Structure formats: C-alpha cells, structure tokens
C-alpha cells in the first residue's frame, strides 16, 4: 500500500510559486508525468483540501500526497502467461493480441498486459524505445481491439521502423464488423481531437486549432465491404495514419459504429476472457524490414466472425 507523505511550506518553497513546482523540487527523482497523475486523481491536498497544480500555497501550509513513484519505479513487471507469436526473427517479433487485453501498463506495477508477458519471455526488449512501460512496442492497438502488435528486439530496429510510422509508410489492414449496411468502398479524412466532455473518447473536429490548446490530428481511413448480413457489414479497413481510436471514431462518424464499441454508439456489449472487446481486428501490417530492407507483411489470424 502506498503511504501518504506530508511536508510544511517554507519560505524557500514560496519562492517557487506553484504547487507542482514546489513538489517536484521536494521530490526531484520523480517526474512531471507521475505528479500529473496524482493531481488528476485529486490526491494532492493543501491543509486538507484537494488542490490544482497551479495553486499557490501559503507559508506554513501542510501539503499531503501519495508517495510519488520515481523514474526507476516505471518498469514492466514480468509475468508468465499465454502469448501468441505471429512472427519472430533476430530483430523483430509480432504478437497476435486477444481482444480485451491491453498492450501495456498505464501505471507502474500493473499486470495482465502484452508488455508484461513479453518482459518475461524477451528480457532483451527492456529499455528499447522511449517509454519504459512500452519496452520494444513499436505501436499499440486499443485494449478492445485484437490482432497484430509489432515489437522491436533491438534499438536500431526500433528507430528504423518508428521512422516509417512517422513517415506514414506503414500499411495496416484491419477487419471490422459495423452496424448497418455499407455497399460500396469509401474513405474518411479529417482531424480528430480528444473529447473534453467524455474522457477516453475522440471526436471529429473541423480545424487544427482547438480550445485550451488541444491537438487536432489528421487521420484517414479507407474501407471496403466484404460481406453483409443481419443488418451489419464486414469491412476491410486500411490506414497509414495512427491516431487514437481513428477507425472506431471515423466509422462511427458516418453512422456505422463497430459492434461492441459502446464508446462510439454500439448497443452491443461484448465481454471475453480478457475483458471487454469490440469487433475490430488488426489483420496485417506491412513495412520495410530493418535488416533486409525488403517489404515484409505480417498477418495475425482472426476469429470466425471476421471471415
């Protein structure tokens, strides 16, 4: 159990002004991100009242907060468990992730994710990439989405392929079952931003500049119908951009939410062995291999609803 810590505001603290700056000065081995989590949970108190990070405390006030995790605490805990490997060589590996299972922990100590399982089987991935809670993971798919997740086993491979993601040359093909009938191919282009009224949801926006400095990110989704029945359509979806919830949000924006995706309007709720999921599967990923410099396509077998 994490114990709370407390300290009293001194004249030296007052010189720093804001509460977040004062706390970081007191706990220099922590990070802004970890402190931000504490503020987001309303877990930082001044004289018994929860306070915002920009609050300016008074001399003699008592600040109380959970013990802040340090940078070295942000590691993935190795965990044994089932892991379906879709591809592996000396530089890369790819996992066929089940729907409902997260790709990586959100907080230190969390288990049950693909990253935990990889940490147990492939310790060489530790330290690869820019996020210690995503060691070696070149991208991520939503917890509710199944399918291929690509990982690097060396830093050189990570850097080479991340460059392709940045240049939008990585081709990702999905299968999706959506509500309603779609009888011809199409595409959706536009910008997405995080919803300010619905945490964990994206929204379609019209321009780059958004209130409160929110980012509006360009996303483009192409789709074509494979089959239809019972008022639903099985689609093949292709994307080169990789914005959060891109496929889910953009298909819902044209009136065709993915089945099981209650966040974007589906009335169907699906729960499996790994948690809630929706009928979106990352079927394949195509990129240039870092060693051979030849195109490589990795596929992840899909369950019967997508066939």
N, C-alpha and C positions, 0 to 999 in steps of 0.2 A: 504494500500500500504506500502511495506517495504521501509523504508528510508535508504539511504546510511549513513555510518559513516566514519569519517576520523581521522587520527592521524599522528603526525610527529615523525619520527625515532629519538630516543635519544641515548646517549652513552650506557645506560642500555639495550636498545633493541639490539644494535650492539653486545653485549656480547653473545646474544643467537644465532646469526648467521643467520639461515634460516628464511625465511619469515613466514612459517607456525608456527614455534615455537614462534616467536615474537607475532603473532596474538593470539595464544592460551594463552600466558601469559597475554595479554591485556584483553582477554575475557575468564577467567577461567571457567565460568559456561556453556560454550559451549562445544562441543566435536570435536574430530578429524574427525569423520564421517560428521558432519554438515559443518565443514570448508572445508572438501574434496569436498562436493557438490558445494560450492562456487567456488573453483578452477576449478572443472570440467566444470563449466558454463562460465569460463573466466571472472568471475565477480570481481576478486581481482586485483586492479590497484596500481602501484607504479609510482608516477609522471605522471599519465595519461595513462600509458601503462599496459596492462594485463600481469601478471607475474605468473610464475610457483611457486609451494610451496617451492622449494629448492632455490629460488632466494635469494641472499644476498643484502639487500638494503643498501644505504649509509646514513651517518648522515645527517639529515635534509630533507630526502625524505618524501613525503606525501603518506601514504597508504590509499586507499579508497576501501570500500567493503560494500555489503549489511549488514544491521544489522543481526548479527548471531543469529539464533534461539538458545535457551537454552535447556538443557535436559528436563526441565519441559514443554517445548512447544511441545515435541514429544508425543502427545496424540491423540487418535482416537476421532473424533467428532461424538457424537451420531446422528443418522439420521433415521427417520421413513421411512418405505418402505416395499415392498413385500419381504418375506423371506420364502422359502420352507424348513421346518424342516423335515429331513428324519428319525431322531432318537433323543430321548432325555431321560435322566434319571438324577439322582441327581449329577452324576459325569461327564457326557459327553453329548455332543449333536453333531449332524451331519447335515450339510446343503447340499441341492441339488442345486448347483450353476448354474446359467444360463451361457451359452457361451457368451463371450464378456465382462463379469463383472469381475473386478479384485478382488482378495481375500482380499487385504489390501492396505492401502495408501502407497505410496512411500515417500511422504513428509507430514509434519505436516499441518493440515488444509484441506487436500484433502478429498473429499466425494465421494459417489457413489460406495463404495466397500462393500463386505460382512462384513468386520470388523466394518464398520460404523453402519450397520443395527443391528449387534449383540450387539454393545455397547448400543444401545437404548433399546433392549429387555432384555439383560442379563448383567446388570452392574456388576454382581459378577465376570465376567471374567477379569475385569480391573486389571492389574498388574500381571496376570498369564503368565508365560513364560519369555523368555529372551529379547523380543523385544517389546517396548511399542506400536509400530504400528501394532503388530500382537497379541493382547491380547487373550490368550487362544487357538490360532490356532496351532494345532499340526503339520501341514504341509501346503503346498499350492499347487494349481494347476495353470497352466497358465491362464491368463485372457481369452484367446480364447477357453479354454477347459471347458466343462460343467461337472457336476457331483459332487460326494461326497467330502466334506471337513470336516474333523474331528476336533472337538474342545474339550478342557477340561474346566470344570467348577470349578475345584479346582487345587491347585498347586500340590498336591500329585498325582492326576490323570495325570496331565501333565508330571510330572517326570517319572511316571511308564510307560506311553505309549511312551514317547520320547526314553526311553531306548530300547524299542522294535524296533523303527525306526533305532536306531544306530546299533542294532544287526542284522538288516535286516530280521526280522521275521514277519514283517507286509506284508501281501499279498494284492496287489492292482490289480484289474482286470478292464480293460478298453475295450471299443469298439471303433474301428477306421474304417473309410472308406478311403481306399487308392487308388491312381491311379494305374492302371494296375491289371493284374490277378495274384493272388497267389493261387496255387492249392494244397499246402501241408504245414504242420506245419514247423516251424523253430525257430531259436534263433539267436540273435546278441549279441556278447560280445565284449567289448573293452573299451577304455578310451576316455573321452570327455573333451574338454577344451574350454574356451571362445575364440571366434574368435577375432583376433587382427585387422582385416580389416573390419569386419561387426559387429557393435555394436548391442548387443541384440541377437546374434546368437551363437550357439555352433558348434564345429567341431570335427570330429573323428581324433584322434591322435594315434601314434604308441607306444609312451613311456611315462614313468612317468615324466621325466624331460623335461620341455618346456622352450622356450626363456623367458627372463625377469621374471623368477620365477613364471610363470603361473601354476596353479594347473591342473593336469590331473586326472580326477576322473573316477573310474571304474563303468561301467553301463552294465546291462544285461537285454535284452528284449526278451520275448518269445511270439510267436504269432501262431494262427491257424485260417484258413479261415472258415467262417460261410456260406457265400454265395457270389456269383459274378454276375455281370450284368453291361451292358453298359460300359465295359472296366474297371470297378472298382471292388474292393473286400472289403467286410465287414469282419473285423478281430476281434477275441477276443485276447486281449493282456494282458499278466501277467508280473508284475515286482515286485521285492523285493528291488531293489536299487531305489534311488530317486534323480537322477542327473537332473539339469535344462535341460528342453527340451529333456529329454532322449528318449522317444518314438518317438517324432517328428524327431529328428536328426538321430536316428539309422534306422528308416524305410526309410527315405529319402536316407540314405547312400547306401541302396540296390536297389534304383531306384523306391521306392514306397512312394512318399510324401503323407501326409494326405490331403484330399481335403479341399481347403480353406486356406491351410497353405502356403501363398506366401513366407514367410521367408525361407522355405526349398524347394521351387521349384514348388508348385502347381500353375497352371494357373487360378484356380477358386478363386474368391474373394467373401466372404460371409459377410453380414452385417445384424444384427438384432437389436432388441430393446435396447440391452446393448452395442452394438459396434461390431467390427469385431470378427469373431469366425471361428473355423475350426471344422471338423467332427471327434472330439476326445472326448469321454465321459468317465469319471471315474465312472464305473458302480457299483463297490463294494469295500469294504475294510474289511479285516479280521485281528483280533488281539486278544490278551488276555485282558479281562476286568479287570480294576484295583481293583474292589471290589470283584467280584465273582471268579476271576482267571480262568474263563472258556472262551473258544473261543467264539467270537462274530463276526458275519458277518452283516455289514450294507450295504444296497443296495440303490441306487438312481435311480428311474425310468428314462428311457431315451426316447427321442423323436422318432417319427416314422422312420426316416432314419436309425436308429441303430437296428431296429428289423428285 
